[in-house]
């Protein structure tokens, strides 16, 4: 039996941490009741000072049409932050979530925006909006009245429109349909709130849509031969010029030192053919729809990775009159589009929808395939070899405002394997990435699927998603020996069935309102990290084994990582005197975090001081901040075979049959939601009774 060494590095840290937390808890207890929050009702704050949940108010659709999402702001008993909800229905749905009181406490007071006197209306596409310059007021939620079932919508779907006066609400309903209800009635309604379950249920459909795109591209590329290079024309460029539209140019074996511009829908079919540029600019430029490039090897690109002049002009452009953070954001976005979208590439597509790049190998220090201006493309069986140092190269695939379907391809070295910018609906699947800065990197891109890829030795991360994305699905990927496995920001992201092993960080919960489930997290320095200030995501049914630290958390409220009585598997959680799953596990606790490394730490965990601390954590906000708790840790791994496979650093990528699993889950969820809606009417109202209990009612995201 191992001897517990109180002076060992880890054990000493655990004891010091335990003592510090007990001291903090004692201080918090001493002052916890000095001020009674029920004695004064806080006034509403500027919405910009809240921490937002729900639909992003900055979606392109809203900005383009000057639309409005009715908002709520809520003061919770356990939070030092005011929580803002984009969409009143998001707040109502949140109150039905069984984790709300556990993480936030009960709502002391809630305010909603009311639109009396704002000339509320809808845009041509049905989005709710108000007259320019008309500012809504903040009204206590239980004093407002609400129009439901109207024709007003937000990008997420149904919108509840609040008013202070019933006559104003009735006037809106007369113009836009619907009916007027009070707060108590609104609380009884069930809303189809767009959530991470949307991305989960859509993942199989996106996979099948990618299959359809590939099949359609194959059909278009299958064209009759019209010109053979070397027989009917001396060069590829001359053959393309001579070929009638919708025919095939055949390129026999050999090396062709030239650059090619394609301005008509043709197929260029190589047979062991290499196209070599002169080291200046792009090798093949496509400016027509439905072009297919197959069976080629390409090298000799220029080394320009962006257009510095275009980027400089964008940075200096103030013609739109924008200023502040939003203006800076748009300028940065334009800078990226003009900079990244104007470099050299093996294949450059400009306004070329329907491009098909198949069985093509590219060697480049710039981009392999560059898509711009709506050049939606299918990229299959493509290999891009970039610069040995990522600082010297660029992207395997760069997609700017162009949907990319990347499948069965390989990307080695260079900056990013696949970089997509405003490329909604893209799919990256069945591909391998190694030695890049980021393997797959998305910006401003939503409704995407990243699935069944293998990432190895990525400097900063395997999969990184930034800047206001929504409804992305990241499924079945295998990321090893990289800076991080999965870092996805935005909202409503589904992260499931991934294998994350030997990384600096397995995954972060940076995306709000998201679902992280059935991931295997093995042998990382840190398995997972809670990064959002306000917890709004579910983390459940994941396996954490052999990590230096299973999980960490930044500042914020208590994170409850479980779904009802179903938690995660944590190696070490079952040591001690209690039966497996009987005692909550806290991966951020100094003692619990050491259990899988130092089993003798159970002596500290079972001590009277630790038992007292467990009780304090459940009641004292000061002891809950910046921490994670799993109240129902699993007794055994959910995916033991995957755990074993992930432990082999040189093993092949782990594959999971998630398509059929999610299809079954979607069918089961549809049935369960129908049952939930029937039982939804017995929730209780606690806004008007601050010391009451929060409504409960499990509904998966």
ROSE-549449 format. One line per 5 residues: number of its first residue (from 1); their letters; for each residue z negated, y, x negated of C-alpha. Coordinates in steps of 0.02 Angstrom, whole numbers, plus 50000, padded with zeros to 5 digits. Example, Ala and Ser with C-alpha at 12.3 -4.5 7.8 and 13.67 -1.06 7.14 Angstrom:
1) AS) 49610:49775:49385 | 49643:49947:49316
//
This chain:
1) XXXXX) 50000:50000:50000 | 50047:50171:49932 | 49903:50287:49886 | 49907:50460:49966 | 49903:50586:49822
6) XXXXX) 49834:50753:49885 | 49901:50836:49728 | 50077:50765:49735 | 50213:50895:49762 | 50263:50846:49938
11) XXXXX) 50089:50798:49995 | 50014:50958:49928 | 50147:51060:50017 | 50110:50967:50178 | 49923:51001:50165
16) XXXXX) 49947:51184:50119 | 50072:51204:50262 | 49953:51120:50384 | 49810:51233:50333 | 49919:51388:50350
21) XXXXX) 49981:51340:50523 | 49805:51300:50583 | 49750:51472:50523 | 49894:51557:50612 | 49857:51460:50770
26) XXXXX) 49675:51510:50763 | 49721:51693:50744 | 49844:51681:50887 | 49712:51601:50997 | 49589:51740:50957
31) XXXXX) 49708:51875:51019 | 49811:51781:51147 | 49725:51855:51300 | 49689:52031:51240 | 49834:52097:51345
36) XXXXX) 49877:52020:51512 | 50066:52031:51537 | 50041:52028:51726 | 49950:52196:51720 | 50110:52295:51689
41) XXXXX) 50291:52265:51734 | 50406:52303:51587 | 50552:52419:51617 | 50730:52360:51585 | 50799:52387:51410
46) XXXXX) 50971:52431:51347 | 51075:52274:51367 | 51133:52289:51187 | 50951:52260:51137 | 50942:52091:51224
51) XXXXX) 50982:51922:51152 | 51132:51862:51252 | 51164:51696:51336 | 51302:51640:51453 | 51482:51696:51452
56) XXXXX) 51529:51805:51304 | 51555:51983:51363 | 51681:52009:51224 | 51816:51889:51277 | 51993:51949:51250
61) XXXXX) 52029:51934:51434 | 51888:52051:51480 | 51933:52178:51346 | 52117:52174:51393 | 52087:52207:51578
66) XXXXX) 51929:52313:51565 | 51842:52185:51676 | 51654:52169:51702 | 51532:52025:51708 | 51375:52060:51812
71) XXXXX) 51227:52037:51698 | 51041:51998:51706 | 50899:52030:51585 | 50739:51930:51588 | 50568:51950:51509
76) XXXXX) 50491:51778:51474 | 50306:51749:51442 | 50330:51654:51279 | 50465:51764:51200 | 50456:51926:51106
81) XXXXX) 50640:51951:51147 | 50722:52005:51308 | 50854:51878:51358 | 51018:51943:51426 | 51129:51834:51535
86) XXXXX) 51314:51869:51552 | 51336:51811:51729 | 51196:51809:51859 | 51244:51631:51900 | 51205:51586:51718
91) XXXXX) 51027:51647:51743 | 51007:51554:51908 | 51072:51396:51826 | 50953:51420:51680 | 50804:51423:51796
96) XXXXX) 50854:51249:51855 | 50848:51183:51677 | 50692:51082:51644 | 50676:51150:51467 | 50668:51336:51512
101) XXXXX) 50480:51347:51536 | 50445:51235:51386 | 50545:51347:51270 | 50536:51520:51349 | 50383:51515:51461
106) XXXXX) 50394:51580:51638 | 50496:51736:51683 | 50382:51886:51701 | 50517:51994:51779 | 50706:51987:51794
111) XXXXX) 50828:52129:51823 | 51008:52118:51879 | 51147:52247:51870 | 51185:52318:52042 | 51353:52395:52080
116) XXXXX) 51321:52519:52222 | 51429:52673:52193 | 51532:52596:52052 | 51688:52567:52159 | 51683:52379:52128
121) XXXXX) 51853:52293:52141 | 51956:52157:52058 | 52100:52159:51935 | 52271:52090:51977 | 52215:51922:51910
126) XXXXX) 52053:51923:52013 | 51928:51975:51879 | 51783:52082:51938 | 51786:52264:51879 | 51716:52436:51915
131) XXXXX) 51791:52611:51907 | 51796:52687:51731 | 51640:52785:51691 | 51537:52712:51834 | 51379:52633:51766
136) XXXXX) 51283:52500:51865 | 51095:52514:51890 | 50960:52388:51847 | 50867:52319:51999 | 50730:52185:52007
141) XXXXX) 50815:52021:52046 | 50706:51984:52198 | 50745:52155:52274 | 50934:52145:52256 | 51059:52068:52376
146) XXXXX) 51208:51966:52318 | 51387:51934:52370 | 51435:51752:52343 | 51596:51657:52376 | 51704:51813:52358
151) XXXXX) 51873:51820:52272 | 51795:51906:52120 | 51799:51800:51963 | 51753:51804:51779 | 51844:51708:51642
156) XXXXX) 51714:51570:51668 | 51745:51556:51855 | 51639:51603:52006 | 51550:51770:51997 | 51397:51829:52093
161) XXXXX) 51401:52018:52124 | 51230:52102:52151 | 51196:52261:52250 | 51040:52363:52282 | 51083:52401:52464
166) XXXXX) 51142:52277:52594 | 51271:52398:52666 | 51355:52415:52495 | 51359:52226:52477 | 51431:52207:52653
171) XXXXX) 51569:52332:52613 | 51619:52233:52458 | 51617:52070:52555 | 51726:52148:52689 | 51858:52189:52558
176) XXXXX) 51844:52035:52449 | 51775:51898:52560 | 51613:51805:52537 | 51444:51830:52614 | 51285:51927:52575
181) XXXXX) 51127:51830:52529 | 50954:51875:52464 | 50872:51814:52304 | 50782:51667:52385 | 50946:51602:52457
186) XXXXX) 51038:51631:52294 | 50908:51526:52203 | 50948:51379:52315 | 51132:51378:52265 | 51206:51267:52133
191) XXXXX) 51339:51346:52023 | 51478:51262:51928 | 51429:51354:51769 | 51551:51329:51627 | 51453:51237:51492
196) XXXXX) 51468:51122:51344 | 51499:50981:51467 | 51666:51065:51502 | 51719:51046:51321 | 51651:50867:51319
201) XXXXX) 51747:50818:51475 | 51905:50904:51413 | 51906:50819:51242 | 51999:50662:51301 | 52122:50769:51399
206) XXXXX) 52157:50875:51244 | 52187:50717:51143 | 52312:50656:51272 | 52393:50827:51279 | 52420:50814:51091
211) XXXXX) 52501:50644:51117 | 52618:50724:51243 | 52663:50865:51123 | 52703:50742:50984 | 52811:50637:51101
216) XXXXX) 52903:50793:51162 | 52933:50850:50983 | 53004:50679:50938 | 53125:50688:51084 | 53185:50862:51037
221) XXXXX) 53207:50813:50854 | 53316:50663:50898 | 53485:50750:50892 | 53660:50692:50847 | 53714:50718:50667
226) XXXXX) 53837:50859:50641 | 53832:50901:50455 | 53788:50801:50299 | 53741:50903:50146 | 53854:50859:49998
231) XXXXX) 53991:50793:50111 | 54019:50930:50239 | 53929:51075:50154 | 53872:51106:49974 | 53694:51164:50013
236) XXXXX) 53562:51146:50146 | 53579:51330:50190 | 53767:51313:50210 | 53746:51156:50314 | 53623:51243:50431
241) XXXXX) 53743:51388:50452 | 53884:51268:50494 | 53787:51154:50612 | 53802:51185:50800 | 53637:51212:50891
246) XXXXX) 53541:51056:50944 | 53618:50945:50810 | 53551:50866:50650 | 53583:50915:50470 | 53562:50763:50357
251) XXXXX) 53498:50795:50180 | 53531:50646:50063 | 53417:50602:49916 | 53408:50730:49778 | 53331:50896:49727
256) XXXXX) 53403:51053:49808 | 53359:51214:49720 | 53375:51343:49856 | 53285:51433:49996 | 53335:51407:50176
261) XXXXX) 53327:51516:50331 | 53346:51430:50500 | 53399:51539:50647 | 53455:51408:50772 | 53375:51253:50851
266) XXXXX) 53426:51112:50733 | 53346:50963:50649 | 53346:50956:50459 | 53321:50772:50416 | 53292:50728:50235
271) XXXXX) 53303:50559:50152 | 53198:50569:49994 | 53257:50748:49977 | 53163:50887:49885 | 53190:51072:49920
276) XXXXX) 53136:51179:49773 | 53118:51366:49789 | 53132:51492:49650 | 52947:51534:49644 | 52969:51694:49743
281) XXXXX) 52934:51696:49929 | 52942:51554:50054 | 53055:51403:50034 | 53104:51369:50216 | 53090:51509:50345
286) XXXXX) 53113:51467:50528 | 53157:51602:50654 | 53216:51498:50803 | 53136:51387:50933 | 53136:51196:50932
291) XXXXX) 53174:51172:50747 | 53127:51005:50668 | 53099:50973:50483 | 53079:50791:50432 | 53081:50685:50275
296) XXXXX) 53069:50826:50148 | 52970:50869:49993 | 52949:51054:49958 | 52891:51150:49805 | 52931:51312:49715
301) XXXXX) 52845:51431:49834 | 52790:51604:49781 | 52607:51637:49745 | 52581:51780:49869 | 52442:51728:49987
306) XXXXX) 52440:51885:50092 | 52525:52052:50112 | 52407:52180:50032 | 52511:52327:50095 | 52500:52268:50276
311) XXXXX) 52315:52236:50261 | 52287:52407:50182 | 52382:52493:50321 | 52279:52402:50452 | 52117:52454:50369
316) XXXXX) 52171:52636:50371 | 52242:52633:50548 | 52133:52732:50670 | 52272:52767:50795 | 52181:52673:50933
321) XXXXX) 52035:52793:50919 | 51913:52650:50900 | 51750:52671:50811 | 51584:52583:50797 | 51561:52396:50781
326) XXXXX) 51697:52352:50906 | 51825:52460:50816 | 51775:52387:50649 | 51790:52213:50722 | 51966:52246:50786
331) XXXXX) 52018:52324:50620 | 51952:52172:50527 | 52042:52056:50647 | 52206:52150:50620 | 52177:52148:50434
336) XXXXX) 52161:51959:50436 | 52315:51935:50545 | 52425:52047:50440 | 52352:51990:50276 | 52342:51803:50302
341) XXXXX) 52499:51795:50408 | 52616:51877:50283 | 52601:51768:50129 | 52719:51640:50053 | 52732:51462:50116
346) XXXXX) 52827:51302:50096 | 52875:51319:50280 | 52857:51489:50362 | 52884:51504:50551 | 52905:51675:50633
351) XXXXX) 52924:51675:50821 | 52976:51493:50817 | 52894:51397:50960 | 52922:51210:50967 | 52926:51186:50778
356) XXXXX) 52908:51004:50724 | 52861:50969:50542 | 52857:50782:50513 | 52844:50675:50355 | 52845:50826:50239
361) XXXXX) 52754:50846:50072 | 52720:51020:50005 | 52654:51075:49836 | 52599:51256:49837 | 52476:51384:49772
366) XXXXX) 52502:51483:49933 | 52513:51410:50109 | 52592:51245:50152 | 52646:51286:50331 | 52625:51463:50399
371) XXXXX) 52641:51490:50587 | 52650:51664:50660 | 52699:51758:50818 | 52688:51616:50942 | 52757:51480:50831
376) XXXXX) 52671:51338:50923 | 52700:51185:50816 | 52673:50999:50797 | 52630:50952:50618 | 52628:50765:50587
381) XXXXX) 52617:50660:50430 | 52616:50814:50318 | 52536:50819:50146 | 52492:50984:50065 | 52430:50988:49885
386) XXXXX) 52357:51158:49843 | 52284:51243:49690 | 52152:51149:49592 | 52032:51296:49614 | 52021:51356:49793
391) XXXXX) 52008:51535:49730 | 52186:51517:49661 | 52265:51447:49819 | 52276:51468:50006 | 52291:51367:50166
396) XXXXX) 52370:51198:50199 | 52413:51259:50374 | 52392:51441:50426 | 52409:51473:50613 | 52407:51654:50673
401) XXXXX) 52422:51674:50862 | 52510:51506:50863 | 52444:51343:50935 | 52448:51204:50807 | 52442:51017:50839
406) XXXXX) 52400:50939:50671 | 52394:50750:50665 | 52396:50611:50534 | 52406:50732:50388 | 52322:50758:50219
411) XXXXX) 52262:50916:50137 | 52199:50918:49958 | 52132:51067:49861 | 52173:51247:49901 | 52072:51370:50003
416) XXXXX) 52064:51298:50181 | 52149:51139:50238 | 52187:51209:50412 | 52153:51391:50455 | 52183:51445:50635
421) XXXXX) 52165:51622:50699 | 52182:51661:50885 | 52260:51490:50908 | 52182:51433:51072 | 52214:51254:51125
426) XXXXX) 52248:51188:50950 | 52213:51008:50901 | 52172:50945:50727 | 52151:50757:50723 | 52168:50598:50620
431) XXXXX) 52186:50694:50458 | 52100:50697:50289 | 52036:50844:50190 | 51969:50851:50013 | 51925:50981:49882
436) XXXXX) 51952:51134:49993 | 51838:51282:50022 | 51833:51238:50208 | 51920:51086:50278 | 51958:51155:50452
441) XXXXX) 51919:51339:50484 | 51939:51421:50655 | 51925:51606:50696 | 51936:51682:50871 | 51999:51512:50928
446) XXXXX) 51938:51419:51081 | 51982:51268:51189 | 52020:51172:51030 | 51991:50990:50981 | 51944:50938:50805
451) XXXXX) 51931:50750:50806 | 51933:50593:50699 | 51959:50684:50534 | 51884:50640:50365 | 51817:50777:50251
456) XXXXX) 51763:50749:50071 | 51697:50866:49937 | 51727:51027:50034 | 51646:51170:49940 | 51571:51266:50086
461) XXXXX) 51599:51157:50236 | 51700:51023:50322 | 51718:51110:50491 | 51679:51294:50514 | 51709:51391:50674
466) XXXXX) 51677:51578:50679 | 51696:51735:50785 | 51682:51723:50974 | 51756:51551:51010 | 51717:51453:51167
471) XXXXX) 51741:51277:51235 | 51783:51192:51072 | 51757:51004:51051 | 51715:50932:50879 | 51713:50743:50897
476) XXXXX) 51716:50588:50790 | 51735:50672:50621 | 51664:50606:50457 | 51604:50738:50333 | 51527:50690:50167
481) XXXXX) 51476:50768:50002 | 51512:50945:50060 | 51416:51107:50069 | 51395:51083:50256 | 51461:50962:50383
486) XXXXX) 51487:51063:50543 | 51449:51247:50569 | 51516:51304:50737 | 51474:51472:50814 | 51522:51543:50984
491) XXXXX) 51478:51468:51152 | 51492:51304:51246 | 51539:51194:51099 | 51532:51005:51109 | 51482:50921:50945
496) XXXXX) 51474:50734:50968 | 51497:50566:50881 | 51517:50642:50708 | 51457:50562:50546 | 51377:50684:50424
501) XXXXX) 51318:50611:50260 | 51271:50675:50088 | 51300:50859:50128 | 51195:51011:50091 | 51178:51033:50280
506) XXXXX) 51228:50909:50413 | 51257:51029:50558 | 51193:51194:50624 | 51161:51236:50806 | 51246:51405:50791
511) XXXXX) 51344:51392:50954 | 51253:51450:51111 | 51248:51344:51267 | 51313:51194:51173 | 51284:51007:51164
516) XXXXX) 51252:50909:51005 | 51242:50723:51038 | 51271:50552:50960 | 51294:50620:50784 | 51238:50515:50636
521) XXXXX) 51153:50625:50506 | 51115:50528:50347 | 51062:50577:50171 | 51089:50764:50183 | 50980:50894:50100
526) XXXXX) 50946:50962:50273 | 51001:50862:50423 | 51016:51000:50552 | 50967:51181:50567 | 50924:51282:50722
531) XXXXX) 50998:51453:50693 | 51010:51545:50859 | 50863:51657:50902 | 50860:51602:51084 | 50876:51413:51106
536) XXXXX) 51007:51374:51236 | 51084:51210:51176 | 51043:51027:51196 | 51017:50917:51042 | 50996:50737:51097
541) XXXXX) 51032:50556:51048 | 51068:50596:50866 | 51012:50486:50721 | 50924:50570:50574 | 50899:50452:50427
546) XXXXX) 50865:50479:50242 | 50882:50668:50241 | 50778:50770:50121 | 50725:50869:50274 | 50781:50807:50443
551) XXXXX) 50789:50981:50520 | 50745:51164:50492 | 50735:51317:50603 | 50756:51502:50583 | 50655:51631:50678
556) XXXXX) 50650:51609:50865 | 50565:51520:51008 | 50516:51338:51010 | 50669:51224:51014 | 50650:51068:51120
561) XXXXX) 50773:50940:51055 | 50779:50813:51195 | 50852:50788:51368 | 50713:50735:51485 | 50638:50575:51417
566) XXXXX) 50782:50546:51296 | 50762:50618:51122 | 50835:50589:50949 | 50799:50454:50821 | 50701:50521:50672
571) XXXXX) 50666:50406:50527 | 50478:50412:50499 | 50432:50471:50673 | 50362:50300:50718 | 50234:50286:50577
576) XXXXX) 50052:50300:50626 | 49937:50230:50757 | 50046:50265:50908 | 50184:50160:50983 | 50362:50213:50947
581) XXXXX) 50414:50360:51054 | 50238:50388:51118 | 50202:50540:51013 | 50308:50695:50996 | 50394:50724:50829
586) XXXXX) 50409:50895:50747 | 50537:50893:50606 | 50487:51070:50556 | 50303:51026:50541 | 50249:51008:50359
591) XXXXX) 50164:50843:50399 | 50292:50764:50514 | 50433:50817:50399 | 50355:50716:50258 | 50329:50555:50355
596) XXXXX) 50495:50474:50308 | 50472:50521:50125 | 50284:50495:50109 | 50225:50366:50238 | 50046:50394:50180
601) XXXXX) 50058:50569:50255 | 50010:50481:50416 | 49830:50502:50359 | 49850:50689:50381 | 49947:50671:50543
606) XXXXX) 49809:50570:50624 | 49670:50687:50565 | 49568:50786:50693 | 49640:50949:50625 | 49818:50889:50656
611) XXXXX) 49775:50829:50831 | 49701:51000:50870 | 49855:51083:50799 | 49965:50977:50913 | 49870:51043:51063
616) XXXXX) 49880:51223:51002 | 50066:51212:50977 | 50087:51171:51160 | 49992:51325:51220 | 50000:51461:51087
621) XXXXX) 50163:51558:51065 | 50120:51604:50886 | 50116:51422:50835 | 50281:51384:50923 | 50396:51511:50842
626) XXXXX) 50529:51449:50723 | 50495:51267:50758 | 50575:51111:50833 | 50493:50977:50938 | 50562:50813:51004
631) XXXXX) 50442:50757:51141 | 50529:50588:51162 | 50585:50523:50992 | 50686:50363:51004 | 50610:50203:50936
636) XXXXX) 50773:50142:50861 | 50936:50220:50802 | 51066:50248:50938 | 51206:50193:50821 | 51132:50076:50689
641) XXXXX) 51300:50016:50626 | 51359:50193:50596 | 51196:50233:50507 | 51225:50089:50386 | 51406:50137:50358
646) XXXXX) 51360:50319:50326 | 51240:50263:50190 | 51386:50206:50081 | 51447:50363:49990 | 51610:50278:49942
651) XXXXX) 51639:50195:50109 | 51788:50226:50222 | 51775:50354:50362 | 51672:50295:50510 | 51777:50280:50668
656) XXXXX) 51705:50291:50843 | 51790:50247:51007 | 51734:50408:51088 | 51887:50427:51200 | 51839:50285:51317
661) XXXXX) 51655:50329:51303 | 51682:50509:51358 | 51798:50454:51498 | 51657:50344:51565 | 51530:50484:51539
666) XXXXX) 51637:50607:51634 | 51652:50490:51783 | 51466:50458:51784 | 51426:50644:51769 | 51538:50685:51918
671) XXXXX) 51439:50564:52026 | 51271:50626:51960 | 51314:50809:51988 | 51355:50774:52170 | 51182:50698:52189
676) XXXXX) 51102:50846:52098 | 51186:50971:52215 | 51115:50880:52366 | 50940:50888:52294 | 50951:51067:52230
681) XXXXX) 50873:51152:52379 | 50691:51115:52340 | 50674:51230:52189 | 50535:51360:52196 | 50541:51546:52161
686) XXXXX) 50434:51610:52021 | 50504:51783:51985 | 50387:51861:52111 | 50240:51755:52052 | 50228:51774:51862
691) XXXXX) 50089:51646:51844 | 50183:51513:51941 | 50277:51371:51862 | 50460:51376:51818 | 50584:51281:51923
696) XXXXX) 50634:51113:51856 | 50781:51002:51886 | 50877:50911:51751 | 51061:50953:51739 | 51155:50906:51583
701) X) 51258:51045:51505
//
